[in-house]
Amino acid sequence: MIRVLLVDDHAVVRTGFRLLLQSTGEVVVIGEAESGEAACTQYAELEPDVVVMDIAMPGMGGLEALRRMRARQPVKGRATRRHGRLQTLCTILPRTECCQHST
């Protein structure tokens, strides 16, 4: 199972991602955070394989949160997706041996 941390300041977006990802049967959402600050804390506590993060959030945004996570542990890979105003960042952390990506 791929262990995912979802980070977005909108609960409805996190819910949509959780339902979509868990429907694959290969992903389990182990945590959700509404800010970059909360994401950094949960990242350290939960040690997810993948972080799906909104880049533009109030307070600490996704890019700064990623910088802080990378300072703790180097990132294996990263994919960014942008749809209009929605920007999503998916980071594959070193614990992940295999990740399938489709667009």
C-alpha positions in Angstrom: 0.0 0.0 0.0 1.1 3.5 -0.8 0.8 5.8 2.3 -0.4 9.3 1.4 -0.5 12.6 3.3 -3.1 15.1 1.8 -2.5 18.8 2.3 -5.0 21.4 1.2 -6.7 24.3 2.9 -10.0 23.3 1.5 -11.6 20.3 3.2 -13.8 19.4 0.1 -10.6 19.1 -2.0 -9.0 16.8 0.5 -12.1 14.7 0.6 -12.2 14.4 -3.2 -8.6 13.4 -3.4 -9.0 10.9 -0.5 -12.0 9.2 -2.2 -10.3 9.1 -5.6 -7.0 7.7 -4.3 -8.5 5.2 -1.9 -10.8 3.9 -4.7 -7.7 2.4 -6.4 -7.3 -0.1 -3.6 -3.5 0.6 -3.6 -3.5 3.8 -1.6 -4.3 4.6 2.0 -4.6 8.2 3.2 -2.8 8.2 6.5 -3.2 11.9 7.3 -4.7 15.2 6.2 -3.5 18.7 6.9 -5.0 22.1 6.2 -1.8 24.1 6.2 1.9 23.9 5.4 2.7 24.1 9.1 0.4 21.1 9.9 1.9 19.2 7.0 5.4 19.5 8.3 4.3 18.2 11.7 2.3 15.3 10.2 5.1 14.5 7.8 7.5 14.0 10.7 5.0 12.0 12.7 3.4 9.8 10.0 6.3 9.3 7.6 4.2 9.0 4.4 5.4 7.6 1.1 3.7 10.4 -0.9 2.6 13.9 -0.1 -0.2 15.5 -2.3 0.0 19.2 -1.5 -1.7 22.4 -2.6 1.0 24.9 -3.4 -1.0 28.1 -2.7 -2.3 28.1 0.9 -2.6 30.8 3.6 0.3 31.0 6.0 3.1 28.6 5.0 2.4 27.5 1.4 3.2 24.2 -0.2 6.6 25.1 -1.6 8.0 26.3 1.8 6.5 23.2 3.5 8.3 21.1 0.8 11.6 22.9 1.5 11.3 22.1 5.2 10.4 18.4 4.5 13.3 18.1 2.1 15.6 19.5 4.8 14.6 16.6 7.0 15.0 14.0 4.2 15.9 14.3 0.5 12.9 13.9 -1.9 13.1 11.1 -4.5 10.8 12.8 -7.1 8.2 15.5 -7.6 5.3 16.1 -10.0 3.4 19.4 -10.2 0.0 19.9 -11.8 -1.8 23.2 -12.3 -5.4 23.7 -13.4 -6.3 27.3 -13.5 -6.0 28.6 -9.9 -5.6 25.1 -8.5 -2.0 24.0 -8.1 -1.2 20.6 -6.7 2.2 19.2 -5.7 2.8 15.5 -5.4 6.1 14.5 -3.8 7.4 11.0 -3.8 9.5 10.5 -0.7 12.6 8.1 -0.5 10.6 5.4 1.3 8.7 4.8 -2.0 10.2 2.1 -4.1 7.7 2.3 -7.0 5.2 4.9 -8.0 2.9 4.8 -11.1 1.9 8.2 -12.5 -0.8 8.9 -15.0 -2.1 12.2 -16.3 
